[in-house]
Amino acid sequence: MFSHVWRWMIHGFFAVCLLVPTVLIGQAGEPSERKFPTMAEILAAAEPGDWRPLDPENTLYLELAAGRVIIELAPDFAPRHSANLKALAREGYFDGLAIIRVQDNYVVQWGDPKAGDPQAARKIQRGQKTLPAEFERTIDDKTPFTPLPEGDVYAPEVGFSNGFPAARDTKSGVMWLVHCYGMVGAGRDNAKDSGGGAESYVVSGHAPRHLDRNVTLFGRVIQGMELLTALPRGRGVMGFYDERDQLVPIRRIRVAADVPAAERTDLEVLRTDTDAFRRLIESRRNRRDEWFVFPAGRVELCNVPVPVRQKSGPESK
Amino acid sequence: MFSHVWRWMIHGFFAVCLLVPTVLIGQAGEPSERKFPTMAEILAAAEPGDWRPLDPENTLYLELAAGRVIIELAPDFAPRHSANLKALAREGYFDGLAIIRVQDNYVVQWGDPKAGDPQAARKIQRGQKTLPAEFERTIDDKTPFTPLPEGDVYAPEVGFSNGFPAARDTKSGVMWLVHCYGMVGAGRDNAKDSGGGAESYVVSGHAPRHLDRNVTLFGRVIQGMELLTALPRGRGVMGFYDERDQLVPIRRIRVAADVPAAERTDLEVLRTDTDAFRRLIESRRNRRDEWFVFPAGRVELCNVPVPVRQKSGPESK
C-alpha cells in the first residue's frame, strides 16, 4: 500500500493555490470565528464579486508540447510592451521559436535561437523589435493599489495593483512592478531601450528584486509555471541551452481572444482591491494553521499568493 | 550557426556562481579602481585564506542516478540534527529511499515512501526518528555573524554565520537559520518535536520565510540543486508524488568523510567572516555592472550568494 496521510507542512499547500486553487477551495470548511481565519476559510467565504475573469484580450497562451502556459498582461504598467506582445503573437512571430535559457533559481527565457545571426534571425513584421523602457510609471488615482502594512528591503511601500505585485515611492510619485516568482519581463541588452518583448523571461526562483526598475515587466504567469520550471537547466553560461537539441520548441503564442472559445482556459483571479484580499494578506502575515509554532506577524510581498481558479460554469452560479 | 553572444542580463551570471563559480573566476579581470568593484573583481582579488575547505565530516553526499547533491551541515545551529543525519547516513537508512515530493516554488522533499505504514516503513537502527526542535539558539561570542547593513521584513538583523544565512534578535538574545533557497530542514508533523531529519526538504523557490523558527534547518545544498529542482512536479496534493513510478530513487546518502578520497568532490566555500565577503555584500547592494540602470543600494539576505569553487590542487597553489 502506498497511500497514506502526510500531515506535515500542510500549510505548504497554500503555496500552490496559485495553480490548483479549486482543490483548496473544495477542502475549505466553514469560515472560522477565530480572530485570524486561514486563507482557505477566507476563500471559501469570498463572494463571486471578489473574483474577476481573465480578459481574453489581455491574456497570452504560450503553447508547449507539455501544455499551456497562461500569461496575464499588465497594460496599466507596460502599455506599449503589452500591445507589442499581442502584435508579435498575432503575426505568428513566436510560433516555432523556443525556450532558450533555463538558469536555476533565476529565469526561464524564450525567443529566437538565431537572434544573434542577422541572416538567419526571424524578421519581425508588424511588431516592434525594441521599445522605450517602461520600468516605472507615475502614481495616479485611477490605478488601484492595495498596500501591505510594511514596506520591504527594496521599496518604501509594496502591495498589489490589479493582481500584480508592485511597489510605490510616494515621494518621487512613481510605482513599478516587482520581480516576484512568475513575473514576465522583456529581456534587453545594455541599452535601456533595447528590449521589446521578442525575447522574454519569467522569474523562476527567489525574487531577483535588484532587477526592479531595470527591466520592463509586462505580465505574470498565472498557470503553467511548472511546465517551465521543471525543464532541464541549460549547461551553457547563464543557463543558456548551448546545444540545439536542448531547445524546447514553442508551438505558438496566441492572444486568448483569438482562440476559439471552446479551446480557451477560463480562469478567474481573486481581485486584489477587496476586503477579501486584505483579509488574505492578514492571514498570510499571521499563520494560525495548527502546524505553526511561531506566526511571523509579517509577510513579504512575494510570499502573498494571488489565487486563481477555474471559472464557475452557469450551473454552479 | 548557433553560437553567438548573449549579452543581456549578463549580471544574471552571478546568480549561479554558487554552482559554477570557477567559470566566473576564470572570466574576472583585474580588480577595479572604482568605488564599487563587481563581485567578479572581488573574487578575483580574494586571497587563498578567504576560502575554506568543506569539512568532510560535516558534509553529506546525496547520490541520485543523475548525480551528486552536496549538503553542508550546520552543527552550530542544529547540533543534534546534524549528528542524527550522520548517524542515519552511516547506518544506510536513506539508501534506496526516494524523493517523494516536488512542489513548485516551494520544496523538494525526501524520505521513506512507506513512512505512513508502520508494517512496511523502514526501521531506524542507530539514529533517532524524532529530536527536540532546534529552531533557534542563543547568541554567543564564539559564533561568527556578519550582518547586512539592513534587516528585513522578517527579522531585525540578518546576515551570515559560517556560510549560512541567519537572523538575530539581540533583544531576546537568539539567532536562527533562515529559509533561503537551498536550505535543508527536517520535516515535522504538527508537534514541535516530531521531526528528526529522516524526512527532509530543501527550499526550491522563493524563500518561505514564514517557516523560520518553525522548522529545524540543519544544512544547505551547496552543489547539485539543479538535480532536484528540475525534477517533475508531483501531481498529488502539496506536490507529493502520488504514484509509485514517479518516485526518484536515492541511491544512498553518505558522510563525505566515509567516501574514499578519490571519490570525493573537493569544494571550497568563500568564508563569510572576511573583508572579502563584506565587499561582496556591498557589490550586491550596489550593482554597478554596465547593464544596470538603477542600483538598488540594498540587498535582501537570500539574494547574497555564498560562492563555492573546486578546491585548488597542489599544482595551482
Interface residues (C-beta under 8 A of the other chain):
Chain A: M1 F2 S3 H4 V5 W6 R7 W8 M9 I10 G12 F13 A15 V16 L19 V23 R101 V102 Q103 D104 N105 Y106 V107 P113 K114 A115 G116 D117 A120 A133 F135 E150 D152 V153 Y154 C180 Y181 G182 G187 R188 D189 N190 K192 S194 G195 E199 Y201 G205 H206 A207 P208 R209 H210 D212 R213 N214 V215 M225 E226 T229 A230 L231 P232 R233 V237 M238 G239 F240 D242 E243 R244 R284 R287 E290 W291 F292 V293 F294 P295 A296 R298 V299 E300 C302 N303
Chain B: M1 F2 S3 H4 V5 W6 R7 W8 M9 I10 G12 F13 A15 V16 L19 V23 R101 V102 Q103 D104 N105 Y106 V107 P113 K114 A115 G116 D117 A120 A133 F135 E150 D152 V153 Y154 C180 Y181 G182 G187 R188 D189 N190 K192 S194 G195 E199 Y201 G205 H206 A207 P208 R209 H210 D212 R213 N214 V215 M225 E226 T229 A230 L231 P232 R233 V237 M238 G239 F240 D242 E243 R244 R284 R287 E290 W291 F292 V293 F294 P295 A296 R298 V299 E300 C302 N303
